């Protein structure tokens, strides 16, 4: 194939991805309210007085814009495996047979690990974070002001989607290490010798991409520590094989 043919195929793959994304976006927008209920359930479950709790918005287009963001968020989640498939179909003809045995399973494990990270964040990390933040609410009657939670809708949605995305992409960390090892940029011995620097980097990542509380930072850092150690043994296994 000529360079023009490669660019033409790449263009077609990108067009397929765009059409698929837009189609899922339109469908998601019709179900945006139900998707919103799913995203807001962890906070609803965290508050004690569920009957009187509410979410507020302070701008007229705020909820509509948030629904658009939610639809784009859900359309990306659904379309992510399709993007990976299109990428693998574009790259696989240029790979040797031995390379295909390594990279093709690696490509298809990307959405799997990403979804594991999203589910981990939704069912484990986010409930712990919300419980921690809600615990500062003080409704006791006294001579002082009560501290009540009235969560702003767009801020809550933005923070929730941010946590889901950051955790999902953080779970791709072992894929990144395996690709670097395959390209001979790193090896298991380098990872062992520089373990403490990687751990510091993981802690910095958790501090930057999570809210400013130790619970959410450790919630992302601990799985990355585990993935780092497992990646060392997996790299050794692949080298021996």
C-alpha positions as MATLAB code, in Angstrom:
seq = 'XXXXXXXXXXXXXXXXXXXXXXXXXXXXXXXXXXXXXXXXXXXXXXXXXXXXXXXXXXXXXXXXXXXXXXXXXXXXXXXXXXXXXXXXXXXXXXXXXXXXXXXXXXXXXXXXXXXXXXXXXXXXXXXXXXXXXXXXXXXXXXXXXXXXXXXXXXXXXXXXXXXXXXXXXXXXXXXXXXXXXXXXXXXXXXXXXXXXXXXXXXXXXXXXXXXXXXXXXXXXXXXXXXXXXXXXXXXXXXXXX';
ca = [
       0.000    0.000    0.000;
       1.188    3.513   -0.810;
       1.299    6.360    1.668;
      -1.834    7.780    0.074;
      -3.661    4.479    0.637;
      -2.586    4.446    4.277;
      -3.846    7.979    4.811;
      -7.073    7.115    3.020;
      -7.628    4.100    5.256;
      -6.818    6.178    8.345;
      -9.321    8.790    7.227;
     -11.992    6.135    6.747;
     -11.315    4.682   10.211;
     -11.606    8.118   11.783;
     -14.857    8.787    9.924;
     -16.257    5.467   11.179;
     -15.286    6.413   14.733;
     -16.861    9.848   14.410;
     -20.134    8.479   12.996;
     -20.313    5.826   15.702;
     -19.602    8.415   18.426;
     -22.263   10.829   17.133;
     -24.830    8.019   16.864;
     -24.233    6.930   20.464;
     -24.262   10.576   21.556;
     -27.744   11.112   20.107;
     -29.036    7.948   21.773;
     -27.400    8.912   25.069;
     -28.999   12.346   25.003;
     -32.474   10.792   24.914;
     -31.530    8.742   28.004;
     -29.504   11.510   29.661;
     -31.873   11.740   32.620;
     -31.519    8.028   33.374;
     -27.748    8.257   33.003;
     -27.806   11.240   35.366;
     -29.677    9.152   37.925;
     -26.910    6.553   37.732;
     -24.186    9.175   38.194;
     -25.941   10.904   41.098;
     -26.889    7.723   42.962;
     -23.605    7.517   44.972;
     -24.294   10.962   46.466;
     -27.954   10.112   47.052;
     -26.850    6.972   48.880;
     -24.293    8.910   50.937;
     -26.650   11.525   52.401;
     -28.740   10.588   55.410;
     -31.848   12.729   54.892;
     -32.731   11.633   51.374;
     -36.237   13.120   51.295;
     -35.120   16.731   51.773;
     -31.870   16.605   49.843;
     -31.643   18.242   46.458;
     -29.189   19.483   43.871;
     -29.207   23.074   42.719;
     -28.292   24.963   39.572;
     -27.651   28.696   39.354;
     -27.657   29.298   35.603;
     -30.532   28.783   33.185;
     -28.608   26.641   30.630;
     -26.628   24.788   33.319;
     -28.669   21.581   33.407;
     -28.993   21.403   29.614;
     -25.240   21.851   29.138;
     -24.615   19.234   31.824;
     -26.887   16.799   29.966;
     -24.830   17.405   26.828;
     -21.632   16.650   28.761;
     -23.195   13.524   30.251;
     -24.255   12.355   26.785;
     -20.745   12.930   25.428;
     -19.286   11.137   28.440;
     -21.501    8.067   28.021;
     -21.007    8.023   24.243;
     -17.239    7.915   24.756;
     -17.567    5.060   27.246;
     -19.656    3.036   24.802;
     -17.517    3.941   21.776;
     -14.138    3.293   23.385;
     -13.944   -0.419   22.395;
     -14.977    0.515   18.847;
     -12.109    3.015   18.682;
      -9.662    0.342   19.835;
     -10.963   -2.110   17.233;
     -10.539    0.442   14.459;
      -7.028    1.248   15.675;
      -6.027   -2.411   15.778;
      -7.458   -3.011   12.278;
      -5.417   -0.105   10.969;
      -2.150   -1.076   12.664;
      -2.265   -4.892   12.420;
      -1.354   -5.128    8.682;
       1.953   -3.399    9.449;
       2.904   -5.861   12.207;
       4.835   -9.087   11.907;
       3.245  -12.315   13.062;
       5.160  -12.336   16.372;
       4.295   -8.689   16.958;
       0.603   -9.389   16.363;
       0.671  -12.057   19.068;
       1.817   -9.393   21.509;
       0.131   -6.167   20.429;
      -3.326   -7.387   19.330;
      -4.232   -8.963   22.716;
      -2.735   -5.866   24.345;
      -4.987   -3.594   22.295;
      -8.107   -5.515   23.261;
      -7.136   -5.499   26.934;
      -7.140   -1.668   26.931;
     -10.958   -1.257   27.074;
     -11.180   -4.125   29.570;
      -8.800   -2.439   32.028;
     -10.382    0.942   31.364;
     -13.852   -0.370   32.254;
     -12.452   -2.101   35.333;
     -11.084    1.269   36.435;
     -14.420    3.018   35.797;
     -16.335    0.356   37.746;
     -13.775    0.459   40.556;
     -14.215    4.218   40.796;
     -18.030    4.097   40.703;
     -18.629    1.233   43.131;
     -15.691    1.662   45.512;
     -13.738    4.905   45.250;
     -16.526    7.466   44.725;
     -18.768    6.168   47.570;
     -15.836    6.413   49.991;
     -14.985    9.939   48.829;
     -18.600   11.131   49.056;
     -19.007    9.612   52.530;
     -15.885   11.472   53.619;
     -17.075   14.826   52.261;
     -20.667   14.415   53.474;
     -19.382   13.656   56.986;
     -18.552   17.365   57.352;
     -22.240   18.236   57.155;
     -23.543   19.439   60.529;
     -27.325   19.657   60.957;
     -27.407   19.739   64.753;
     -29.427   22.589   66.213;
     -27.282   24.984   68.238;
     -26.582   28.651   68.591;
     -24.331   28.494   65.549;
     -25.056   28.101   61.855;
     -25.815   24.623   60.561;
     -23.691   23.281   57.710;
     -25.918   21.725   55.059;
     -25.020   20.175   51.739;
     -26.626   21.633   48.637;
     -24.557   20.201   45.849;
     -24.345   22.205   42.628;
     -25.459   19.988   39.770;
     -22.850   20.838   37.139;
     -19.983   20.746   39.654;
     -21.038   17.334   40.913;
     -21.385   15.923   37.388;
     -18.024   17.359   36.345;
     -16.244   15.945   39.394;
     -17.873   12.525   39.006;
     -16.995   12.217   35.327;
     -13.478   13.450   36.083;
     -12.984   10.749   38.717;
     -14.381    8.028   36.454;
     -12.159    9.056   33.544;
      -8.991    9.544   35.612;
      -9.399    6.163   37.322;
     -10.183    4.429   34.028;
      -7.077    5.817   32.360;
      -4.979    5.167   35.473;
      -5.800    1.470   35.161;
      -4.075    1.497   31.767;
      -0.757    2.004   33.555;
       0.397   -1.650   33.131;
      -0.350   -1.466   29.384;
       1.921    1.561   29.174;
       4.717   -0.287   31.003;
       4.372   -3.394   28.816;
       4.593   -1.344   25.621;
       7.709    0.439   26.892;
       9.229   -2.925   27.783;
       8.407   -4.324   24.342;
      10.094   -1.300   22.737;
      13.211   -1.982   24.871;
      12.908    1.400   26.589;
      12.596   -0.184   30.032;
      12.963   -3.654   31.507;
      12.064   -5.374   34.747;
      15.465   -4.646   36.282;
      15.107   -0.913   35.615;
      11.674   -0.988   37.245;
      13.036   -2.776   40.304;
      16.019   -0.466   40.675;
      13.884    2.674   40.341;
      10.861    1.409   42.245;
      10.879    4.282   44.741;
      10.838    6.913   41.979;
       7.884    5.240   40.291;
       6.075    5.132   43.624;
       6.682    8.857   44.103;
       5.400    9.475   40.583;
       2.263    7.441   41.321;
       1.627    9.475   44.466;
       2.049   12.698   42.496;
      -0.373   11.387   39.862;
      -2.920   10.587   42.563;
      -2.503   14.058   44.067;
      -2.930   15.836   40.723;
      -5.817   13.846   39.233;
      -8.005   13.422   42.314;
      -9.733   15.776   44.784;
      -7.498   17.185   47.552;
      -8.113   14.440   50.096;
      -5.907   11.536   51.102;
      -8.653    8.937   50.610;
      -9.136    9.492   46.884;
      -5.385    9.865   46.342;
      -4.648    6.533   48.006;
      -7.680    5.016   46.268;
      -5.951    5.484   42.923;
      -2.362    5.089   44.139;
      -2.807    1.669   45.779;
      -4.129   -0.089   42.626;
      -1.311    1.517   40.630;
       1.228    0.186   43.137;
      -0.225   -3.295   42.654;
      -0.238   -2.925   38.852;
       3.380   -1.781   38.954;
       4.516   -4.865   40.874;
       2.471   -7.214   38.678;
       3.911   -5.592   35.554;
       7.452   -6.440   36.685;
       6.628  -10.145   36.953;
       4.660  -10.107   33.701;
       7.575   -8.488   31.848;
       9.877  -11.206   33.220;
       7.421  -13.846   32.041;
       7.249  -12.410   28.532;
      11.042  -12.159   28.274;
      11.484  -15.789   29.322;
       8.790  -16.901   26.904;
];
